[in-house]
Amino acid sequence: MKTMTCKQLGGACDHRFHANSFEEIAEQSKKHGMEMFQKGDQAHVNAMNEMRELMKTPDAMKDWFENKRKEFNALPDDK
Ligand SMILES: [Zn+2]
């Protein structure tokens, strides 16, 4: 298992996610982001808007995703 925070995954808080694969952690982060967005949490609304901007450029989004995947893979496993 590896750990990444909401902030590390393009979010806005220090909430920690634990997963065995990048796909899994990306999914958790997305779910958490949506929940906070629905609660109207301003920091997460801003983060979500930035992400939407990024999605307008598919290549930029792909690069971002790949960089985060590398970051995840480089992390040490949780003890
Ligand atoms: Zn968060």
PDB file of the backbone (N, CA, C, O) and the ligand in Angstrom, with CONECT records:
HET     ZN  A 101       1
ATOM      1  N   MET A   1       0.838  -1.204   0.000  1.00  0.00           N
ATOM      2  CA  MET A   1       0.000   0.000   0.000  1.00  0.00           C
ATOM      3  C   MET A   1       0.873   1.255   0.000  1.00  0.00           C
ATOM      4  O   MET A   1       1.919   1.305   0.647  1.00  0.00           O
ATOM      5  N   LYS A   2       0.428   2.242  -0.723  1.00  0.00           N
ATOM      6  CA  LYS A   2       1.121   3.525  -0.720  1.00  0.00           C
ATOM      7  C   LYS A   2       0.127   4.605  -0.316  1.00  0.00           C
ATOM      8  O   LYS A   2      -1.088   4.432  -0.417  1.00  0.00           O
ATOM      9  N   THR A   3       0.678   5.722   0.142  1.00  0.00           N
ATOM     10  CA  THR A   3      -0.162   6.808   0.631  1.00  0.00           C
ATOM     11  C   THR A   3       0.123   8.087  -0.131  1.00  0.00           C
ATOM     12  O   THR A   3       1.279   8.448  -0.348  1.00  0.00           O
ATOM     13  N   MET A   4      -0.945   8.777  -0.540  1.00  0.00           N
ATOM     14  CA  MET A   4      -0.794  10.105  -1.136  1.00  0.00           C
ATOM     15  C   MET A   4      -1.875  10.984  -0.543  1.00  0.00           C
ATOM     16  O   MET A   4      -2.940  10.500  -0.157  1.00  0.00           O
ATOM     17  N   THR A   5      -1.599  12.277  -0.472  1.00  0.00           N
ATOM     18  CA  THR A   5      -2.605  13.178   0.079  1.00  0.00           C
ATOM     19  C   THR A   5      -3.440  13.787  -1.048  1.00  0.00           C
ATOM     20  O   THR A   5      -3.073  13.780  -2.223  1.00  0.00           O
ATOM     21  N   CYS A   6      -4.574  14.310  -0.617  1.00  0.00           N
ATOM     22  CA  CYS A   6      -5.469  15.015  -1.538  1.00  0.00           C
ATOM     23  C   CYS A   6      -4.690  16.079  -2.313  1.00  0.00           C
ATOM     24  O   CYS A   6      -4.824  16.194  -3.531  1.00  0.00           O
ATOM     25  N   LYS A   7      -3.870  16.859  -1.589  1.00  0.00           N
ATOM     26  CA  LYS A   7      -3.058  17.911  -2.217  1.00  0.00           C
ATOM     27  C   LYS A   7      -2.125  17.356  -3.281  1.00  0.00           C
ATOM     28  O   LYS A   7      -1.995  17.924  -4.365  1.00  0.00           O
ATOM     29  N   GLN A   8      -1.477  16.242  -2.963  1.00  0.00           N
ATOM     30  CA  GLN A   8      -0.541  15.638  -3.914  1.00  0.00           C
ATOM     31  C   GLN A   8      -1.245  15.212  -5.194  1.00  0.00           C
ATOM     32  O   GLN A   8      -0.637  15.138  -6.262  1.00  0.00           O
ATOM     33  N   LEU A   9      -2.546  14.930  -5.064  1.00  0.00           N
ATOM     34  CA  LEU A   9      -3.304  14.453  -6.214  1.00  0.00           C
ATOM     35  C   LEU A   9      -4.128  15.573  -6.857  1.00  0.00           C
ATOM     36  O   LEU A   9      -5.138  15.320  -7.515  1.00  0.00           O
ATOM     37  N   GLY A  10      -3.684  16.796  -6.658  1.00  0.00           N
ATOM     38  CA  GLY A  10      -4.341  17.920  -7.311  1.00  0.00           C
ATOM     39  C   GLY A  10      -5.527  18.456  -6.544  1.00  0.00           C
ATOM     40  O   GLY A  10      -6.285  19.280  -7.055  1.00  0.00           O
ATOM     41  N   GLY A  11      -5.694  17.982  -5.299  1.00  0.00           N
ATOM     42  CA  GLY A  11      -6.801  18.444  -4.476  1.00  0.00           C
ATOM     43  C   GLY A  11      -6.411  19.613  -3.595  1.00  0.00           C
ATOM     44  O   GLY A  11      -5.559  20.424  -3.958  1.00  0.00           O
ATOM     45  N   ALA A  12      -7.047  19.691  -2.425  1.00  0.00           N
ATOM     46  CA  ALA A  12      -6.871  20.896  -1.629  1.00  0.00           C
ATOM     47  C   ALA A  12      -6.663  20.674  -0.130  1.00  0.00           C
ATOM     48  O   ALA A  12      -6.531  21.646   0.615  1.00  0.00           O
ATOM     49  N   CYS A  13      -6.631  19.431   0.327  1.00  0.00           N
ATOM     50  CA  CYS A  13      -6.453  19.229   1.763  1.00  0.00           C
ATOM     51  C   CYS A  13      -5.439  18.116   2.028  1.00  0.00           C
ATOM     52  O   CYS A  13      -4.853  17.559   1.100  1.00  0.00           O
ATOM     53  N   ASP A  14      -5.245  17.806   3.300  1.00  0.00           N
ATOM     54  CA  ASP A  14      -4.239  16.813   3.657  1.00  0.00           C
ATOM     55  C   ASP A  14      -4.839  15.433   3.894  1.00  0.00           C
ATOM     56  O   ASP A  14      -4.210  14.569   4.505  1.00  0.00           O
ATOM     57  N   HIS A  15      -6.040  15.235   3.415  1.00  0.00           N
ATOM     58  CA  HIS A  15      -6.682  13.934   3.542  1.00  0.00           C
ATOM     59  C   HIS A  15      -5.811  12.880   2.853  1.00  0.00           C
ATOM     60  O   HIS A  15      -5.331  13.090   1.739  1.00  0.00           O
ATOM     61  N   ARG A  16      -5.611  11.730   3.539  1.00  0.00           N
ATOM     62  CA  ARG A  16      -4.725  10.707   2.998  1.00  0.00           C
ATOM     63  C   ARG A  16      -5.508   9.574   2.347  1.00  0.00           C
ATOM     64  O   ARG A  16      -6.532   9.118   2.854  1.00  0.00           O
ATOM     65  N   PHE A  17      -4.992   9.145   1.218  1.00  0.00           N
ATOM     66  CA  PHE A  17      -5.566   7.999   0.508  1.00  0.00           C
ATOM     67  C   PHE A  17      -4.543   6.866   0.523  1.00  0.00           C
ATOM     68  O   PHE A  17      -3.338   7.103   0.434  1.00  0.00           O
ATOM     69  N   HIS A  18      -5.028   5.661   0.633  1.00  0.00           N
ATOM     70  CA  HIS A  18      -4.139   4.494   0.633  1.00  0.00           C
ATOM     71  C   HIS A  18      -4.596   3.535  -0.455  1.00  0.00           C
ATOM     72  O   HIS A  18      -5.777   3.196  -0.539  1.00  0.00           O
ATOM     73  N   ALA A  19      -3.656   3.100  -1.286  1.00  0.00           N
ATOM     74  CA  ALA A  19      -4.025   2.175  -2.348  1.00  0.00           C
ATOM     75  C   ALA A  19      -2.820   1.391  -2.838  1.00  0.00           C
ATOM     76  O   ALA A  19      -1.673   1.758  -2.580  1.00  0.00           O
ATOM     77  N   ASN A  20      -3.095   0.314  -3.543  1.00  0.00           N
ATOM     78  CA  ASN A  20      -2.027  -0.514  -4.107  1.00  0.00           C
ATOM     79  C   ASN A  20      -1.675  -0.114  -5.527  1.00  0.00           C
ATOM     80  O   ASN A  20      -0.589  -0.425  -6.016  1.00  0.00           O
ATOM     81  N   SER A  21      -2.592   0.574  -6.188  1.00  0.00           N
ATOM     82  CA  SER A  21      -2.299   0.990  -7.557  1.00  0.00           C
ATOM     83  C   SER A  21      -2.674   2.456  -7.741  1.00  0.00           C
ATOM     84  O   SER A  21      -3.480   3.014  -6.996  1.00  0.00           O
ATOM     85  N   PHE A  22      -2.070   3.053  -8.747  1.00  0.00           N
ATOM     86  CA  PHE A  22      -2.347   4.464  -9.004  1.00  0.00           C
ATOM     87  C   PHE A  22      -3.808   4.662  -9.410  1.00  0.00           C
ATOM     88  O   PHE A  22      -4.438   5.643  -9.015  1.00  0.00           O
ATOM     89  N   GLU A  23      -4.344   3.724 -10.201  1.00  0.00           N
ATOM     90  CA  GLU A  23      -5.739   3.816 -10.638  1.00  0.00           C
ATOM     91  C   GLU A  23      -6.677   3.884  -9.436  1.00  0.00           C
ATOM     92  O   GLU A  23      -7.640   4.650  -9.403  1.00  0.00           O
ATOM     93  N   GLU A  24      -6.343   3.029  -8.432  1.00  0.00           N
ATOM     94  CA  GLU A  24      -7.155   2.953  -7.225  1.00  0.00           C
ATOM     95  C   GLU A  24      -7.124   4.286  -6.458  1.00  0.00           C
ATOM     96  O   GLU A  24      -8.158   4.792  -6.022  1.00  0.00           O
ATOM     97  N   ILE A  25      -5.927   4.831  -6.307  1.00  0.00           N
ATOM     98  CA  ILE A  25      -5.795   6.059  -5.519  1.00  0.00           C
ATOM     99  C   ILE A  25      -6.396   7.237  -6.279  1.00  0.00           C
ATOM    100  O   ILE A  25      -6.956   8.149  -5.670  1.00  0.00           O
ATOM    101  N   ALA A  26      -6.286   7.223  -7.588  1.00  0.00           N
ATOM    102  CA  ALA A  26      -6.877   8.288  -8.393  1.00  0.00           C
ATOM    103  C   ALA A  26      -8.402   8.260  -8.249  1.00  0.00           C
ATOM    104  O   ALA A  26      -9.052   9.304  -8.198  1.00  0.00           O
ATOM    105  N   GLU A  27      -8.952   7.054  -8.185  1.00  0.00           N
ATOM    106  CA  GLU A  27     -10.398   6.887  -8.037  1.00  0.00           C
ATOM    107  C   GLU A  27     -10.861   7.416  -6.674  1.00  0.00           C
ATOM    108  O   GLU A  27     -11.871   8.113  -6.582  1.00  0.00           O
ATOM    109  N   GLN A  28     -10.110   7.077  -5.613  1.00  0.00           N
ATOM    110  CA  GLN A  28     -10.443   7.547  -4.264  1.00  0.00           C
ATOM    111  C   GLN A  28     -10.384   9.064  -4.185  1.00  0.00           C
ATOM    112  O   GLN A  28     -11.238   9.709  -3.577  1.00  0.00           O
ATOM    113  N   SER A  29      -9.353   9.616  -4.816  1.00  0.00           N
ATOM    114  CA  SER A  29      -9.169  11.060  -4.780  1.00  0.00           C
ATOM    115  C   SER A  29     -10.296  11.770  -5.532  1.00  0.00           C
ATOM    116  O   SER A  29     -10.765  12.833  -5.126  1.00  0.00           O
ATOM    117  N   LYS A  30     -10.713  11.155  -6.634  1.00  0.00           N
ATOM    118  CA  LYS A  30     -11.794  11.720  -7.444  1.00  0.00           C
ATOM    119  C   LYS A  30     -13.098  11.740  -6.632  1.00  0.00           C
ATOM    120  O   LYS A  30     -13.825  12.734  -6.614  1.00  0.00           O
ATOM    121  N   LYS A  31     -13.367  10.621  -5.967  1.00  0.00           N
ATOM    122  CA  LYS A  31     -14.573  10.487  -5.161  1.00  0.00           C
ATOM    123  C   LYS A  31     -14.594  11.514  -4.030  1.00  0.00           C
ATOM    124  O   LYS A  31     -15.599  12.183  -3.791  1.00  0.00           O
ATOM    125  N   HIS A  32     -13.473  11.617  -3.352  1.00  0.00           N
ATOM    126  CA  HIS A  32     -13.335  12.580  -2.261  1.00  0.00           C
ATOM    127  C   HIS A  32     -13.510  14.009  -2.792  1.00  0.00           C
ATOM    128  O   HIS A  32     -14.191  14.829  -2.177  1.00  0.00           O
ATOM    129  N   GLY A  33     -12.893  14.290  -3.927  1.00  0.00           N
ATOM    130  CA  GLY A  33     -12.998  15.618  -4.532  1.00  0.00           C
ATOM    131  C   GLY A  33     -14.441  15.977  -4.862  1.00  0.00           C
ATOM    132  O   GLY A  33     -14.879  17.107  -4.647  1.00  0.00           O
ATOM    133  N   MET A  34     -15.174  14.993  -5.389  1.00  0.00           N
ATOM    134  CA  MET A  34     -16.581  15.207  -5.740  1.00  0.00           C
ATOM    135  C   MET A  34     -17.407  15.481  -4.488  1.00  0.00           C
ATOM    136  O   MET A  34     -18.260  16.369  -4.481  1.00  0.00           O
ATOM    137  N   GLU A  35     -17.148  14.713  -3.428  1.00  0.00           N
ATOM    138  CA  GLU A  35     -17.877  14.887  -2.166  1.00  0.00           C
ATOM    139  C   GLU A  35     -17.665  16.280  -1.605  1.00  0.00           C
ATOM    140  O   GLU A  35     -18.613  16.955  -1.204  1.00  0.00           O
ATOM    141  N   MET A  36     -16.414  16.698  -1.583  1.00  0.00           N
ATOM    142  CA  MET A  36     -16.084  18.020  -1.034  1.00  0.00           C
ATOM    143  C   MET A  36     -16.656  19.115  -1.928  1.00  0.00           C
ATOM    144  O   MET A  36     -17.100  20.160  -1.452  1.00  0.00           O
ATOM    145  N   PHE A  37     -16.637  18.855  -3.222  1.00  0.00           N
ATOM    146  CA  PHE A  37     -17.194  19.810  -4.191  1.00  0.00           C
ATOM    147  C   PHE A  37     -18.683  19.991  -3.926  1.00  0.00           C
ATOM    148  O   PHE A  37     -19.197  21.109  -3.931  1.00  0.00           O
ATOM    149  N   GLN A  38     -19.374  18.864  -3.693  1.00  0.00           N
ATOM    150  CA  GLN A  38     -20.813  18.919  -3.445  1.00  0.00           C
ATOM    151  C   GLN A  38     -21.136  19.621  -2.128  1.00  0.00           C
ATOM    152  O   GLN A  38     -22.182  20.253  -1.989  1.00  0.00           O
ATOM    153  N   LYS A  39     -20.213  19.499  -1.156  1.00  0.00           N
ATOM    154  CA  LYS A  39     -20.411  20.198   0.119  1.00  0.00           C
ATOM    155  C   LYS A  39     -20.139  21.688  -0.034  1.00  0.00           C
ATOM    156  O   LYS A  39     -20.419  22.478   0.867  1.00  0.00           O
ATOM    157  N   GLY A  40     -19.593  22.059  -1.180  1.00  0.00           N
ATOM    158  CA  GLY A  40     -19.321  23.463  -1.441  1.00  0.00           C
ATOM    159  C   GLY A  40     -18.037  23.945  -0.795  1.00  0.00           C
ATOM    160  O   GLY A  40     -17.868  25.143  -0.566  1.00  0.00           O
ATOM    161  N   ASP A  41     -17.131  23.027  -0.499  1.00  0.00           N
ATOM    162  CA  ASP A  41     -15.848  23.412   0.089  1.00  0.00           C
ATOM    163  C   ASP A  41     -15.052  24.228  -0.928  1.00  0.00           C
ATOM    164  O   ASP A  41     -14.665  23.714  -1.977  1.00  0.00           O
ATOM    165  N   GLN A  42     -14.809  25.506  -0.611  1.00  0.00           N
ATOM    166  CA  GLN A  42     -14.236  26.423  -1.600  1.00  0.00           C
ATOM    167  C   GLN A  42     -12.879  25.981  -2.132  1.00  0.00           C
ATOM    168  O   GLN A  42     -12.620  26.084  -3.331  1.00  0.00           O
ATOM    169  N   ALA A  43     -12.023  25.498  -1.262  1.00  0.00           N
ATOM    170  CA  ALA A  43     -10.690  25.075  -1.698  1.00  0.00           C
ATOM    171  C   ALA A  43     -10.785  23.945  -2.723  1.00  0.00           C
ATOM    172  O   ALA A  43     -10.035  23.916  -3.699  1.00  0.00           O
ATOM    173  N   HIS A  44     -11.714  23.014  -2.491  1.00  0.00           N
ATOM    174  CA  HIS A  44     -11.872  21.897  -3.417  1.00  0.00           C
ATOM    175  C   HIS A  44     -12.585  22.324  -4.695  1.00  0.00           C
ATOM    176  O   HIS A  44     -12.317  21.785  -5.769  1.00  0.00           O
ATOM    177  N   VAL A  45     -13.496  23.296  -4.578  1.00  0.00           N
ATOM    178  CA  VAL A  45     -14.155  23.829  -5.774  1.00  0.00           C
ATOM    179  C   VAL A  45     -13.092  24.450  -6.679  1.00  0.00           C
ATOM    180  O   VAL A  45     -13.108  24.249  -7.893  1.00  0.00           O
ATOM    181  N   ASN A  46     -12.169  25.206  -6.080  1.00  0.00           N
ATOM    182  CA  ASN A  46     -11.089  25.821  -6.859  1.00  0.00           C
ATOM    183  C   ASN A  46     -10.202  24.763  -7.511  1.00  0.00           C
ATOM    184  O   ASN A  46      -9.842  24.874  -8.683  1.00  0.00           O
ATOM    185  N   ALA A  47      -9.855  23.736  -6.736  1.00  0.00           N
ATOM    186  CA  ALA A  47      -9.002  22.663  -7.256  1.00  0.00           C
ATOM    187  C   ALA A  47      -9.697  21.965  -8.413  1.00  0.00           C
ATOM    188  O   ALA A  47      -9.070  21.631  -9.418  1.00  0.00           O
ATOM    189  N   MET A  48     -11.004  21.748  -8.261  1.00  0.00           N
ATOM    190  CA  MET A  48     -11.793  21.082  -9.297  1.00  0.00           C
ATOM    191  C   MET A  48     -11.832  21.931 -10.571  1.00  0.00           C
ATOM    192  O   MET A  48     -11.743  21.406 -11.681  1.00  0.00           O
ATOM    193  N   ASN A  49     -11.965  23.244 -10.396  1.00  0.00           N
ATOM    194  CA  ASN A  49     -11.991  24.134 -11.550  1.00  0.00           C
ATOM    195  C   ASN A  49     -10.656  24.120 -12.291  1.00  0.00           C
ATOM    196  O   ASN A  49     -10.617  24.151 -13.521  1.00  0.00           O
ATOM    197  N   GLU A  50      -9.567  24.072 -11.528  1.00  0.00           N
ATOM    198  CA  GLU A  50      -8.245  24.002 -12.154  1.00  0.00           C
ATOM    199  C   GLU A  50      -8.099  22.717 -12.953  1.00  0.00           C
ATOM    200  O   GLU A  50      -7.518  22.701 -14.038  1.00  0.00           O
ATOM    201  N   MET A  51      -8.643  21.636 -12.389  1.00  0.00           N
ATOM    202  CA  MET A  51      -8.588  20.339 -13.051  1.00  0.00           C
ATOM    203  C   MET A  51      -9.394  20.371 -14.346  1.00  0.00           C
ATOM    204  O   MET A  51      -8.992  19.793 -15.355  1.00  0.00           O
ATOM    205  N   ARG A  52     -10.536  21.054 -14.302  1.00  0.00           N
ATOM    206  CA  ARG A  52     -11.374  21.182 -15.501  1.00  0.00           C
ATOM    207  C   ARG A  52     -10.643  21.936 -16.604  1.00  0.00           C
ATOM    208  O   ARG A  52     -10.738  21.584 -17.779  1.00  0.00           O
ATOM    209  N   GLU A  53      -9.913  22.978 -16.211  1.00  0.00           N
ATOM    210  CA  GLU A  53      -9.128  23.743 -17.173  1.00  0.00           C
ATOM    211  C   GLU A  53      -8.110  22.835 -17.864  1.00  0.00           C
ATOM    212  O   GLU A  53      -7.917  22.877 -19.079  1.00  0.00           O
ATOM    213  N   LEU A  54      -7.465  22.010 -17.025  1.00  0.00           N
ATOM    214  CA  LEU A  54      -6.446  21.083 -17.511  1.00  0.00           C
ATOM    215  C   LEU A  54      -7.054  20.088 -18.500  1.00  0.00           C
ATOM    216  O   LEU A  54      -6.424  19.722 -19.493  1.00  0.00           O
ATOM    217  N   MET A  55      -8.275  19.659 -18.221  1.00  0.00           N
ATOM    218  CA  MET A  55      -8.941  18.656 -19.064  1.00  0.00           C
ATOM    219  C   MET A  55      -9.273  19.184 -20.454  1.00  0.00           C
ATOM    220  O   MET A  55      -9.506  18.411 -21.383  1.00  0.00           O
ATOM    221  N   LYS A  56      -9.291  20.502 -20.585  1.00  0.00           N
ATOM    222  CA  LYS A  56      -9.574  21.100 -21.894  1.00  0.00           C
ATOM    223  C   LYS A  56      -8.432  20.809 -22.858  1.00  0.00           C
ATOM    224  O   LYS A  56      -8.610  20.834 -24.075  1.00  0.00           O
ATOM    225  N   THR A  57      -7.259  20.534 -22.300  1.00  0.00           N
ATOM    226  CA  THR A  57      -6.107  20.173 -23.122  1.00  0.00           C
ATOM    227  C   THR A  57      -5.759  18.718 -22.842  1.00  0.00           C
ATOM    228  O   THR A  57      -5.072  18.426 -21.863  1.00  0.00           O
ATOM    229  N   PRO A  58      -6.216  17.809 -23.677  1.00  0.00           N
ATOM    230  CA  PRO A  58      -6.008  16.378 -23.402  1.00  0.00           C
ATOM    231  C   PRO A  58      -4.552  16.005 -23.161  1.00  0.00           C
ATOM    232  O   PRO A  58      -4.268  15.159 -22.313  1.00  0.00           O
ATOM    233  N   ASP A  59      -3.619  16.622 -23.894  1.00  0.00           N
ATOM    234  CA  ASP A  59      -2.203  16.302 -23.715  1.00  0.00           C
ATOM    235  C   ASP A  59      -1.718  16.729 -22.339  1.00  0.00           C
ATOM    236  O   ASP A  59      -0.953  16.009 -21.696  1.00  0.00           O
ATOM    237  N   ALA A  60      -2.158  17.893 -21.887  1.00  0.00           N
ATOM    238  CA  ALA A  60      -1.764  18.400 -20.579  1.00  0.00           C
ATOM    239  C   ALA A  60      -2.293  17.474 -19.493  1.00  0.00           C
ATOM    240  O   ALA A  60      -1.603  17.175 -18.518  1.00  0.00           O
ATOM    241  N   MET A  61      -3.520  17.030 -19.678  1.00  0.00           N
ATOM    242  CA  MET A  61      -4.144  16.127 -18.722  1.00  0.00           C
ATOM    243  C   MET A  61      -3.375  14.807 -18.665  1.00  0.00           C
ATOM    244  O   MET A  61      -3.127  14.257 -17.591  1.00  0.00           O
ATOM    245  N   LYS A  62      -3.008  14.317 -19.843  1.00  0.00           N
ATOM    246  CA  LYS A  62      -2.272  13.054 -19.931  1.00  0.00           C
ATOM    247  C   LYS A  62      -0.919  13.175 -19.238  1.00  0.00           C
ATOM    248  O   LYS A  62      -0.510  12.285 -18.494  1.00  0.00           O
ATOM    249  N   ASP A  63      -0.222  14.301 -19.494  1.00  0.00           N
ATOM    250  CA  ASP A  63       1.069  14.546 -18.850  1.00  0.00           C
ATOM    251  C   ASP A  63       0.921  14.582 -17.335  1.00  0.00           C
ATOM    252  O   ASP A  63       1.706  13.983 -16.600  1.00  0.00           O
ATOM    253  N   TRP A  64      -0.105  15.298 -16.889  1.00  0.00           N
ATOM    254  CA  TRP A  64      -0.343  15.440 -15.448  1.00  0.00           C
ATOM    255  C   TRP A  64      -0.534  14.060 -14.829  1.00  0.00           C
ATOM    256  O   TRP A  64       0.061  13.725 -13.804  1.00  0.00           O
ATOM    257  N   PHE A  65      -1.380  13.274 -15.483  1.00  0.00           N
ATOM    258  CA  PHE A  65      -1.709  11.939 -15.000  1.00  0.00           C
ATOM    259  C   PHE A  65      -0.458  11.057 -14.935  1.00  0.00           C
ATOM    260  O   PHE A  65      -0.234  10.344 -13.957  1.00  0.00           O
ATOM    261  N   GLU A  66       0.345  11.120 -15.993  1.00  0.00           N
ATOM    262  CA  GLU A  66       1.563  10.305 -16.042  1.00  0.00           C
ATOM    263  C   GLU A  66       2.561  10.725 -14.970  1.00  0.00           C
ATOM    264  O   GLU A  66       3.218   9.884 -14.357  1.00  0.00           O
ATOM    265  N   ASN A  67       2.669  12.040 -14.750  1.00  0.00           N
ATOM    266  CA  ASN A  67       3.573  12.533 -13.708  1.00  0.00           C
ATOM    267  C   ASN A  67       3.141  12.042 -12.336  1.00  0.00           C
ATOM    268  O   ASN A  67       3.967  11.649 -11.513  1.00  0.00           O
ATOM    269  N   LYS A  68       1.826  12.071 -12.103  1.00  0.00           N
ATOM    270  CA  LYS A  68       1.308  11.617 -10.810  1.00  0.00           C
ATOM    271  C   LYS A  68       1.514  10.119 -10.647  1.00  0.00           C
ATOM    272  O   LYS A  68       1.783   9.633  -9.549  1.00  0.00           O
ATOM    273  N   ARG A  69       1.386   9.395 -11.749  1.00  0.00           N
ATOM    274  CA  ARG A  69       1.609   7.951 -11.700  1.00  0.00           C
ATOM    275  C   ARG A  69       3.057   7.654 -11.313  1.00  0.00           C
ATOM    276  O   ARG A  69       3.332   6.771 -10.500  1.00  0.00           O
ATOM    277  N   LYS A  70       3.974   8.412 -11.913  1.00  0.00           N
ATOM    278  CA  LYS A  70       5.391   8.243 -11.587  1.00  0.00           C
ATOM    279  C   LYS A  70       5.650   8.561 -10.123  1.00  0.00           C
ATOM    280  O   LYS A  70       6.389   7.857  -9.434  1.00  0.00           O
ATOM    281  N   GLU A  71       5.014   9.653  -9.659  1.00  0.00           N
ATOM    282  CA  GLU A  71       5.163  10.061  -8.270  1.00  0.00           C
ATOM    283  C   GLU A  71       4.682   8.934  -7.350  1.00  0.00           C
ATOM    284  O   GLU A  71       5.332   8.596  -6.361  1.00  0.00           O
ATOM    285  N   PHE A  72       3.542   8.371  -7.700  1.00  0.00           N
ATOM    286  CA  PHE A  72       2.968   7.275  -6.907  1.00  0.00           C
ATOM    287  C   PHE A  72       3.914   6.076  -6.898  1.00  0.00           C
ATOM    288  O   PHE A  72       4.201   5.511  -5.843  1.00  0.00           O
ATOM    289  N   ASN A  73       4.388   5.699  -8.062  1.00  0.00           N
ATOM    290  CA  ASN A  73       5.261   4.515  -8.167  1.00  0.00           C
ATOM    291  C   ASN A  73       6.577   4.712  -7.428  1.00  0.00           C
ATOM    292  O   ASN A  73       7.175   3.747  -6.952  1.00  0.00           O
ATOM    293  N   ALA A  74       7.028   5.959  -7.329  1.00  0.00           N
ATOM    294  CA  ALA A  74       8.302   6.235  -6.659  1.00  0.00           C
ATOM    295  C   ALA A  74       8.174   6.244  -5.140  1.00  0.00           C
ATOM    296  O   ALA A  74       9.180   6.213  -4.431  1.00  0.00           O
ATOM    297  N   LEU A  75       6.959   6.284  -4.647  1.00  0.00           N
ATOM    298  CA  LEU A  75       6.752   6.324  -3.199  1.00  0.00           C
ATOM    299  C   LEU A  75       7.120   5.002  -2.548  1.00  0.00           C
ATOM    300  O   LEU A  75       6.945   3.936  -3.138  1.00  0.00           O
ATOM    301  N   PRO A  76       7.636   5.081  -1.317  1.00  0.00           N
ATOM    302  CA  PRO A  76       7.901   3.817  -0.611  1.00  0.00           C
ATOM    303  C   PRO A  76       6.575   3.203  -0.155  1.00  0.00           C
ATOM    304  O   PRO A  76       5.596   3.914   0.069  1.00  0.00           O
ATOM    305  N   ASP A  77       6.556   1.889  -0.024  1.00  0.00           N
ATOM    306  CA  ASP A  77       5.352   1.232   0.469  1.00  0.00           C
ATOM    307  C   ASP A  77       5.152   1.556   1.942  1.00  0.00           C
ATOM    308  O   ASP A  77       6.115   1.734   2.688  1.00  0.00           O
ATOM    309  N   ASP A  78       3.879   1.632   2.352  1.00  0.00           N
ATOM    310  CA  ASP A  78       3.573   1.851   3.770  1.00  0.00           C
ATOM    311  C   ASP A  78       4.020   0.662   4.575  1.00  0.00           C
ATOM    312  O   ASP A  78       3.961  -0.485   4.133  1.00  0.00           O
ATOM    313  N   LYS A  79       4.474   0.976   5.788  1.00  0.00           N
ATOM    314  CA  LYS A  79       4.892  -0.136   6.648  1.00  0.00           C
ATOM    315  C   LYS A  79       3.682  -0.762   7.328  1.00  0.00           C
ATOM    316  O   LYS A  79       3.828  -1.715   8.093  1.00  0.00           O
TER     317      LYS A  79
HETATM  318 ZN    ZN A 101      -9.371  17.048  -0.072  1.00  0.00          ZN2+
END
